[in-house]
Amino acid sequence: MSSIIEIFIALGERLRVFGRSEESRAVIASAVECNPWFTERDIVSAVEAIRTDMLDKGKLEAWASKYPTAQTPQRVAIIMAGNIPLVGFFDLLCVLCSGHKAYIKPSSKDRVMMQYIVDALRDIESNIAIYDYSSEEHYDMVIATGGEDANRYFENHFANTKRLLRGSRHSVAVLDGKESRAELEGLFEDITAYSGLGCRSVSMIFAPMGHDIALSKAEAHNTKLRRNIASMRALYTLQGREFCNYGAFLAIEGKVFATSLANVVVQRYSDIAEVKAWLTEHSEQIQCVVSHLDIEGCVPFGEAQHPQLNDYADGVDTMEFLVRG
C-alpha cells in the first residue's frame, strides 16, 4: 500500500489537467448545475490552489514531517462546509495524514466536487480510509464547520466527543495609500474570488482618511451575484446613500462587516494604531488580514485565497488537534 503522502502527491499529478480534460469539464458542469453560486472559473481556481499550495511534493512532505502519526487510528467525522469549492478538502488531508480514518459528510452544495476528489483518491489507493459519515454512529473526534445554529447542534450532538468546531469569520485588508498597481489588482481578486463567499474573501477595507481606493472595475462573473449587486445598487440609489460601484461589488463606508455579498465596507482611519487595536479587539471574527504593513500574521495582496498548509482555519492547528489533542 502506498503511503498517504504518496497518494496525495499522486492526486496532485492527476489534477494537473483539471479543467482541460473532457472528464473534468463534465464534472465542472455538474458541480455548477448542483450549485449555481459556483462558476467554472472558481472551481478551476480552487483545484489549482489545492494542487500548488497543498499537494506539491516538497511542501507536503515538509509539513507532514512536523507531526507524529497516530499509533492507533481514530474514527474522525468531518462535517464540511460548502461555501466555496472543495473547502473541506484540507480537513480530509489533515485527518488522513495524521493516520486516522475519515468519515465525511460533504455539504450538498459541494457534493459533486468532493465526490470527484474522493473517487480519485480511491482510484489511486482502493484501501484509503475514507468512509461515509452517519449521525447514528459513534466517532472519536469530529471536525465540523457551520453557522451559529449548526454549531449549537454540534455542541449538543457531540457533547462527549473531542471536537473542533468552526463558525463564520471575515477577512479584511489594511491600506496605507502606497499600494502598487499590482497589489491593488491582487486586492480585487482577494475580494471577488468565489463571489465573496469564502471566509478568506476580503469584505472590509481599512483606508486612510480621504484616500481614493483606485481599484479596477469589472463585472461579477456570477449571474446570481450580479443580480444581488443590481438590487443593492437600486436600493442605495433610492435611499440616497453614497456608494462606489466597482462592478463586481459595491463599496460603502461603515464600521461593521457587510451583511450582503454585494458590499464591501470601507472603514476610515487616521492612525494605524487605531486599526491594530480594532484588529486585536475583533480577532475572534477575523480569518485573514491582507496588507503590506507591519501587521502580525498578515498575508500579501492577492494571496488571501491561497492558504498554505500551515495556515489553519480560525488559527487552530488542525494537526495538533488530531495528533496531540
Protein Blocks (a to p, Z undefined) as FASTA:
>chain_A
ZZfklmmmmmmmmmmmgojamklmmmmmmmmmmmmmbcfklmmmmmmmmmmmmmgmklmm
mmmmmpccdfbdcdddddddfkbghklmmmmmmmmmnopacdddddfklmmmmmmmmmmm
mmmpmmbccddddfkbccfbdcddddfklmmmmmmmmmmgccddddddddddddehlacf
klmmmmmmmmmggnlmamklcfbdcddehiacdbdddddfblklmmmmmmmmmmmmmnop
acddehjaccdddfbdcfbfkbccddddfbfklmmmmmmmmmmmpfbdcdfbdcehiace
hilmmccfklcghhiafklmmmnZZ
